[in-house]
Amino acid sequence: MTEGYRFMGGDQRRILSGPLPEGDYQFEVADYQEPYQKANGNWVLKMRLTIQGQVIFDQPWSGETSQGEPRDGIGEFLICVNRSPRNKGDGPDWRKVLGARGKCRLKVEVAQMGSLAGKEVNRVAYYYRPKELEVPLSEHLPSKLQQAKEQAAEEPDDLPF
């Protein structure tokens, strides 16, 4: 066997013919870095998502807006992929983020910086929250059981068949 080229798994990014059209897409988290804190105190989560075989980069952030309003973009992302901690104030299990799936809205923008400056690229406009029950299931059960009992009590029990 000769020394030379070694297989490294292929290219991680697909050569794009342009951005995906704006719209809603299912995605998978292909890579991420645990959030880091910027000098202004805001937290940033760098991620690489895959959507229909294309790589989309996103950086949701949490902290304060320039108007002083609180913002939790990282929390919205974690809710979208069902990886939010059970209790508010707890830290998420970052190991479970890799491979997580969710749904987002993509938009098309012209890149301002980097090697793609001046070209159209996709950006995540927002993440969709999974549908939730308005009332917890446990609250439905007692009333449904009570209704079933009342209905059974009203039915005659002397039927010949």
C-alpha positions, 0 to 999 in steps of 0.5 A, spaced: 500 500 500 502 506 498 502 513 502 498 518 499 491 520 500 487 518 506 479 518 505 476 523 510 469 522 509 467 526 503 466 534 503 461 536 509 458 542 505 454 540 498 456 545 493 450 550 492 447 552 486 443 557 490 439 558 496 433 554 498 426 558 496 423 562 502 419 557 506 418 552 512 423 546 512 424 540 517 432 541 519 437 537 523 442 539 527 449 537 524 454 541 528 454 546 534 458 549 539 456 550 546 454 557 547 459 563 549 458 569 552 460 576 548 463 582 551 456 585 551 453 579 556 449 576 550 450 568 549 451 566 542 449 559 540 453 557 533 450 551 529 450 548 522 443 545 520 442 541 514 436 542 510 434 538 504 442 536 504 444 543 504 448 546 510 445 552 513 448 556 519 445 559 524 447 563 531 441 564 535 442 569 541 439 570 548 440 576 552 438 584 551 436 587 545 439 594 544 432 597 546 434 593 553 428 588 552 430 581 554 430 576 548 431 568 549 433 566 542 437 560 544 431 558 548 426 558 542 431 553 539 431 548 544 423 548 545 423 547 537 427 541 538 424 539 544 431 539 548 429 545 553 430 543 560 424 541 565 425 547 569 426 554 568 433 557 570 436 550 569 441 548 563 440 544 557 443 537 556 448 540 550 450 533 548 442 531 546 442 537 541 446 534 536 442 530 531 436 534 534 430 535 529 425 541 528 422 546 523 424 553 521 422 558 516 427 560 512 428 567 508 433 569 503 438 575 504 444 578 501 450 576 505 454 582 508 460 579 510 465 573 508 466 569 502 459 569 500 458 577 501 454 580 495 451 573 494 444 570 496 444 566 502 439 562 507 437 565 514 433 562 519 427 567 520 424 563 526 423 556 529 417 553 530 414 551 537 411 544 537 404 543 538 402 543 545 396 541 548 392 547 551 390 543 557 394 537 560 392 530 559 391 528 566 386 534 567 382 531 561 382 524 564 378 525 571 372 528 567 372 523 561 372 517 566 366 521 570 362 522 563 363 515 562 361 512 569 354 517 568 353 515 561 353 507 563 349 509 569 343 512 564 343 506 560 338 500 562 341 494 564 335 489 563 336 489 555 334 482 553 340 481 548 
